[in-house]
Amino acid sequence: MGIRFTYGYGYCYFVAKYFQENLADSDEETSRNQLYEKLKAISERVYNENNANIVIFYVFLTKDRKLINHIISNARQIFNESPEFDFDSQIQFLNRIIGPPVQVSLPASRPDENQQAYDQRRDEAGEEIEPNGDPGVGDVLYSSNIPFEQKLIIGIRYLTLMGQILRNFPGSLKADTKLDLAFESYSLGLRVLATIFILSQRDSEMLTRDIARILRDRMAFSGTERELMDRAELIVVEMLRNVTYGLLKRISHAVGLSELEDTYIEVAELRDNNLADKFVHLSIHLDHFEHFPKREIENVKAEVHGNNFSFQTLQDLVLNHLYLFPRDYSIQQWSGSTLNVKVNTPSIRGSEKKLLNG
C-alpha cells in the first residue's frame, strides 16, 4: 500500500531529502549524475508548485551552489526579450491620459488594526502571493512559445524561489552568490513588469473598448460617449497602477531583509542605481528597515517630477507604509507635505514600527 501525503509540503520535503541523501551517498558517478539531472529538470519546471517547493527544500538542506547557479541561469531566460521596466518610457501612453496627482488620504484607523486585517486577508486568500497554475497542466518547460499566462507564473515562481534562497541564508551564502540572486531577482521582476506594460500599450485600444462596453452594458453608465471612453481609460490606468505596486511588493517581499543591506548597496552600484532600482530599494526599505527613508523618497520624487504615473506609485508605496506601520506624527506630517498626503488623527498613531515578516 502506498503512502498518501495529506499536506503537499511534507511530500516536497521528503522528495528533497531523497535527493540530498542519495546524491551524497552514491558512489557510482553515472548514477549520481543521472539523479542530479533529474533534480535540475525539476528546477526547470517550477510552473508545477510542488517542483518549486522541492527545490526550495533541497537548497535549504544543501545550499548547493551548483543548483543555485542553474536556477539563476534559468531565471535569466524568462522574458529575456523584454527590457526592464524603467518607470519612464514605457508609461508615456498613460501619462497622456492622467492629470496631475491629486491629494490622497491616510485613513484614521490604527496601523496595528490595519496590519491585522492585512494579514487576515492574506491568510483567507491562501497566501495568495503565489499565482495558481492550471491544475491540468503538470509539466511546463519555459520557452518563448508557451502562453503568456504560463510565462508569468513561471516568472513569479522563479522570483519567489530566488528570494527564498537569498533570505533563508543571508549569513551562510557567499557574497557573490547573494549578489547574483539579488541582481537577477531585481531584473526578473522588472522584466515581468515591462512585459505587462508593453502588452497593455499594444492592446490598449481594445482593452479600453472592452471596459467601456462593460460599463455601458452591465453597469448602466449614463454619460456621453466621450465620458464613457475617458472613464474606461482611467480604469486601465488604475489597473496598471495596481500591477506596478503589486510587482514592486513582490520583489520586496521576495528579497527584502535588513541583514542584506550591503548586498542591496552592491546591486545598486552594479545596476547604476537607475529610477527603477530606486523604486525597488525604496519598497524594500519601507517594508524591512526601521529607519524611515526620507532621503530616498526625496530622490525618487525629484526624478519623477512631471511623471504623474510614477509619482502616484511613489504615493502608493509611502501611503501603504504609513497605513500598516506606526510612525511618529512628524514623519506623517513630512510625508503629507512632501507627497500631498492628507494625514488624519495623529493622536492614535505610535512610534514603534513592526516590520514585515516573510
Beta strands, then each sheet from edge to edge (+ up, - down):
strand 1: 104-106
strand 2: 341-343
sheet 1: 1+ 2+
end
